[in-house]
Amino acid sequence: MKKVTVLLLVAVLLLSVSLTGCAKPAEPMAEKKEEVSEESAPAEEAKELQTLNVAHMPYIHSLPTYHGVKSGYIKDTYGLDVNLLMFTSGPAVNEALGANEWDIAVYGAPPGIMGGIAHNSKLIAFSVNDTATQEIWVRPDNPIAQISGQVDGYPEVLGDAETWKGQTVLIPTSTTLYYILLATLEKLNLTVDQLEVVHMETAQAFTAFKAGQGDMVGSWEPFTFAAVDEGWVKVSSGPGIDEFAPVVIIASEKALAEKPEEIKLWLQSYYDFTDKFGGDDQAVADMMIEMQQENGITTKPEDAIKLAKVKSLVTKDFIADQFKGDVGSRQADEIVEKLLNFFLSQGVIEEDQKAKIAENGFVHPDIILGLE
């Protein structure tokens, strides 16, 4: 298999930038119609709301929109029509951004930042912890699985530099999962050109690895649970290397200019859901199973419960606090800065691209801080 060099992988990431990684159902949320009183209504006729196109992937962070559309909550409460679009990965979301196919997207921070560089999209809020279920697996007979305790400070990382060298890993590039791979290699004092990387979406990678292809596979839920069932060995993960990146909520530049009220109403509905169902793991698990079945994904009830606990829903107030403060010192700025510095150190982006994020005001707090 042809060796994938650093330059080739950087090219892949930059190409992504240019194109821009059986239970009772939960009760619908009560409408908030009482909050819109006649006294607060404007004297002039309200502007007709436009349909908002929202991009998601069929995972837990899409539940607020999925439930809001399917139950009618968003339309009945806020008068807003939402067109829910499902994608398989962050790079696909960025490609659609380049074609102006969506107004809002909820996906991984690395491709979200790449979209900001390429298309001046904005970070308007956060969702769940994305790195909580980003994991790298090997088969039990892999030499990496036989070695532990060799990576100082990271006991959950198995193997050492010598056993990782030359391994073929099946993984979707330009994603949070790929970020975890790069960060793991950094802790092993390795670079990605010392591995062979084969770009595959997670479902394809899981199937190929199960069939005997590759030496390592990158997975996120529900494939992480399936990896346990297969008897594979986890050799690294987001939590295992103390890396954190949230799912980001991104607005296109065009949508912010043309649909600011629609974006605000949708974001309010998003946190209506998280505020109501956060902590109700059973309800979240039931809805997630239903949503994923509709999108061709099978998740066992016990795994859905585990996921609801690991990727717990976040509240509006918790997220709003991360966007408060002076520019450059907000928690949101720090999260973005850390990722940018890492990408810079790996040769994924250039200094001018990092500067562009700051100059163009990628962190856009106005929507989240304007919610009730």
C-alpha positions in Angstrom: 0.0 0.0 0.0 1.4 3.4 -0.9 2.8 5.4 2.0 0.7 8.5 2.8 3.1 11.3 3.4 2.6 14.4 5.6 2.3 16.5 2.5 -0.4 14.3 1.0 -2.4 14.3 4.3 -2.1 18.1 4.5 -3.3 18.3 1.0 -6.3 16.2 1.9 -7.1 18.5 4.8 -6.6 21.7 2.7 -8.8 20.2 0.0 -11.5 19.9 2.6 -11.0 23.5 3.4 -11.3 24.5 -0.3 -14.5 22.6 -0.6 -15.7 24.0 2.6 -13.9 17.6 9.4 -39.1 -0.7 22.3 -39.6 1.9 25.0 -42.2 4.5 25.3 -41.3 7.6 23.2 -40.5 10.8 25.0 -43.3 13.2 25.4 -43.2 16.3 23.1 -42.0 19.5 24.8 -44.7 21.9 25.8 -45.1 24.9 23.5 -43.9 28.3 24.7 -46.7 30.2 23.1 -47.4 32.0 26.4 -44.1 33.8 26.0 -45.3 35.7 22.9 -47.9 38.0 24.2 -50.0 40.6 22.2 -48.3 43.3 24.2 -44.9 42.3 23.1 -45.9 41.8 19.4 -44.7 44.6 17.1 -47.3 47.0 15.8 -46.3 46.4 12.2 -46.8 43.1 10.5 -44.0 40.7 11.3 -41.7 39.6 8.5 -42.4 36.2 7.2 -39.9 33.7 8.4 -37.8 31.8 5.9 -37.1 28.1 6.0 -33.9 27.3 7.8 -31.7 24.6 6.4 -29.9 22.8 9.2 -27.1 20.2 8.6 -26.6 17.4 11.1 -25.2 13.9 11.4 -27.4 11.2 12.9 -25.9 11.3 16.4 -26.9 12.6 19.8 -26.2 16.3 19.0 -28.9 16.2 16.3 -31.7 15.2 18.6 -32.9 18.7 19.4 -33.5 19.4 15.7 -34.8 15.9 14.9 -37.3 15.9 17.8 -38.2 19.6 17.2 -39.1 18.9 13.6 -40.8 15.5 14.0 -42.9 16.6 17.0 -43.8 19.9 15.4 -42.4 21.8 18.4 -40.3 24.2 16.4 -43.1 25.1 14.0 -45.8 25.3 16.6 -43.8 27.3 19.1 -41.7 29.5 17.0 -43.5 29.5 13.6 -40.3 28.3 12.0 -39.9 25.7 9.2 -36.7 23.7 9.5 -35.3 21.5 6.7 -33.2 18.9 8.4 -30.3 17.6 6.3 -28.3 14.5 7.4 -24.6 14.0 6.5 -22.1 11.2 7.2 -19.1 13.3 8.3 -17.6 16.8 8.7 -15.9 17.0 5.3 -19.2 16.2 3.6 -20.8 19.1 5.6 -18.0 21.4 4.5 -18.5 20.5 0.9 -22.1 21.3 1.2 -21.2 24.7 2.8 -19.2 25.5 -0.3 -22.3 24.8 -2.4 -24.4 27.0 0.0 -26.7 24.0 0.9 -27.2 24.8 4.5 -27.6 27.8 6.9 -26.6 26.1 10.2 -24.5 23.0 10.8 -23.8 21.0 14.0 -20.6 19.0 13.6 -17.0 18.5 14.7 -14.8 21.4 15.7 -11.9 20.6 13.3 -14.0 20.6 10.1 -16.0 23.5 11.6 -12.8 25.6 11.9 -11.8 24.6 8.4 -15.1 25.8 7.1 -14.5 29.1 8.8 -11.2 29.5 7.1 -12.5 28.7 3.6 -16.0 30.3 3.7 -16.0 32.8 6.6 -18.7 30.8 8.5 -19.1 31.6 12.2 -19.1 29.7 15.5 -22.3 30.7 17.3 -22.6 28.0 20.0 -21.5 24.6 21.2 -23.2 21.3 21.8 -22.0 18.0 23.4 -18.4 16.9 24.1 -17.3 15.5 20.7 -14.1 13.8 21.9 -15.8 11.6 24.5 -16.4 8.8 22.0 -13.5 9.2 19.5 -11.4 6.1 19.8 -8.7 4.1 18.0 -8.8 0.2 18.0 -6.6 -2.7 17.1 -7.1 -6.5 17.0 -5.9 -8.4 20.1 -2.9 -9.9 18.2 -1.6 -6.5 17.2 1.8 -5.8 19.0 0.4 -2.5 20.2 -2.1 -4.3 22.3 0.7 -6.2 24.1 2.4 -3.1 25.5 1.1 -0.6 28.2 2.6 2.1 30.3 5.1 3.3 27.8 3.6 6.7 27.1 4.4 8.9 30.0 1.3 10.6 31.5 -1.1 8.7 29.4 -1.6 5.1 30.7 -4.6 4.5 28.5 -2.5 4.8 25.4 -1.2 1.3 24.5 2.0 0.5 22.5 5.1 2.6 22.0 6.6 4.5 19.1 8.2 1.4 17.6 5.0 -0.7 17.5 2.9 2.2 16.1 5.3 2.9 13.3 4.2 1.5 9.9 0.7 0.6 11.1 -2.1 1.1 8.5 -5.1 3.0 10.0 -8.5 3.2 8.5 -10.0 6.6 9.5 -11.9 9.6 8.2 -9.5 12.4 7.8 -10.4 16.1 8.4 -12.5 15.1 11.5 -12.3 15.2 15.2 -11.4 11.5 15.2 -8.4 12.3 12.9 -7.4 15.1 15.3 -7.3 12.4 18.1 -5.0 10.3 16.0 -2.7 13.2 15.3 -2.6 14.2 19.0 -1.9 10.6 20.0 1.0 10.4 17.6 2.4 13.6 19.0 2.5 12.1 22.5 4.3 9.1 21.0 6.8 11.5 19.4 5.7 10.3 16.0 4.3 12.1 12.9 1.6 10.9 10.6 3.9 10.1 7.8 5.2 7.3 9.9 1.9 5.5 9.5 -0.1 4.5 6.5 -3.5 6.4 6.6 -6.4 5.2 4.5 -9.3 7.6 4.4 -12.7 5.9 5.1 -15.9 7.0 6.7 -16.4 5.3 10.0 -19.1 2.8 8.8 -16.9 1.7 5.9 -13.8 1.6 8.0 -15.5 -0.6 10.6 -16.7 -3.1 7.9 -13.3 -3.1 6.2 -11.4 -3.7 9.5 -13.8 -6.5 10.5 -13.1 -8.1 7.1 -9.3 -8.1 7.8 -8.2 -4.8 6.2 -5.8 -2.4 8.0 -4.0 -2.7 11.3 -6.0 0.0 13.2 -9.4 1.6 12.9 -10.8 4.9 14.1 -14.3 4.8 15.4 -17.0 6.9 17.0 -20.4 5.8 18.3 -22.1 3.4 17.7 -19.1 1.6 16.2 -17.1 2.1 19.4 -19.7 -0.2 21.2 -19.5 -2.7 18.3 -15.7 -2.7 18.6 -16.1 -4.0 22.2 -18.4 -6.8 20.9 -15.8 -7.8 18.4 -13.2 -8.2 21.1 -10.9 -5.5 19.7 -8.6 -3.5 21.9 -8.8 0.3 22.4 -5.4 1.8 22.1 -6.2 5.5 22.4 -9.2 7.9 22.8 -10.0 11.5 23.4 -10.4 11.1 27.1 -7.3 8.8 27.2 -5.1 11.6 26.0 -6.9 14.4 27.8 -8.1 16.1 24.6 -11.3 18.0 24.5 -13.3 19.5 21.6 -17.0 20.2 21.6 -19.4 19.7 18.8 -19.7 23.2 17.2 -22.7 25.0 15.9 -21.8 27.0 12.8 -23.7 29.5 10.8 -22.9 30.4 7.2 -22.0 33.9 6.5 -24.9 34.2 4.1 -27.4 32.9 6.7 -26.2 35.3 9.4 -26.8 38.2 7.0 -30.2 37.0 5.6 -31.7 34.9 8.4 -30.6 36.1 11.8 -34.1 35.9 13.4 -34.5 32.3 12.1 -31.2 31.3 13.4 -32.0 32.8 16.9 -35.4 31.0 17.0 -33.8 27.7 16.0 -31.0 28.0 18.5 -33.6 28.8 21.2 -35.5 25.6 20.3 -32.3 23.6 20.4 -31.6 24.6 24.0 -35.3 24.2 24.9 -34.7 20.6 24.2 -31.4 20.2 26.0 -32.7 22.1 29.0 -35.7 19.8 29.2 -34.1 16.5 28.5 -30.6 16.9 29.9 -30.2 14.3 32.6 -33.2 12.2 31.3 -30.9 9.5 29.9 -33.8 7.1 29.1 -35.7 9.6 27.1 -32.6 10.7 25.2 -31.7 7.0 24.5 -35.2 6.2 23.2 -35.2 9.1 20.8 -31.7 8.4 19.6 -32.5 4.8 18.8 -35.5 5.9 16.8 -33.6 8.6 14.9 -30.7 6.3 14.1 -33.0 3.5 12.9 -34.4 6.0 10.4 -30.9 6.7 9.2 -29.8 3.1 8.8 -27.9 2.9 12.2 -28.6 0.2 14.8 -27.8 1.0 18.4 -28.6 -1.4 21.2 -30.7 0.1 24.1 -28.0 -0.5 26.6 -25.4 1.3 24.4 -27.8 4.2 23.8 -28.1 4.7 27.6 -24.3 4.6 27.9 -24.0 7.2 25.2 -26.6 9.5 26.8 -24.5 9.5 29.9 -21.1 9.9 28.3 -22.3 12.6 25.9 -24.7 14.4 28.2 -26.7 17.2 26.8 -25.5 20.7 27.6 -27.7 23.6 28.8 -28.1 27.0 27.3 -26.6 28.8 30.3 -23.6 26.5 30.4 -22.8 27.3 26.8 -23.6 31.0 27.0 -21.0 31.4 29.7 -18.3 30.2 27.3 -19.1 33.1 25.0 -19.0 35.8 27.6 -16.1 38.2 28.2 -13.6 40.1 26.2 -12.5 39.0 22.7 -9.5 36.7 23.0 -10.2 35.7 26.7 -13.5 33.9 26.3 -13.6 30.1 26.8 -14.8 29.8 23.2 -11.7 31.7 22.0 -9.4 29.4 24.1 -11.0 26.3 22.6 -10.6 27.5 19.1 -7.1 28.8 19.7 -5.9 25.5 21.1 -7.1 23.7 18.0 -5.6 26.2 15.6 -2.2 26.0 17.3 -2.3 22.2 17.0 -3.2 22.4 13.3 -0.4 24.9 12.8 2.1 22.6 14.5 1.0 19.7 12.3 1.3 21.7 9.1 -2.4 21.5 8.4 -2.9 25.2 8.3 -0.6 28.2 7.7 -0.1 31.3 9.9 -2.2 33.5 7.6 -5.1 31.0 7.9 -5.0 31.1 11.6 -4.9 34.9 11.5 -7.9 34.9 9.2 -10.0 33.2 11.9 -9.4 36.0 14.4 -9.6 38.8 11.9 -13.0 37.7 10.6 -14.5 37.2 14.0 -15.0 33.5 13.8 -16.3 33.3 17.4 -19.7 35.1 17.0 -21.4 35.4 20.5 -24.4 37.6 19.5 -26.9 34.9 18.9 -26.3 32.7 22.0 -26.0 35.8 24.3 -29.3 37.2 22.8 -31.4 34.2 23.8 -33.9 34.4 26.6 
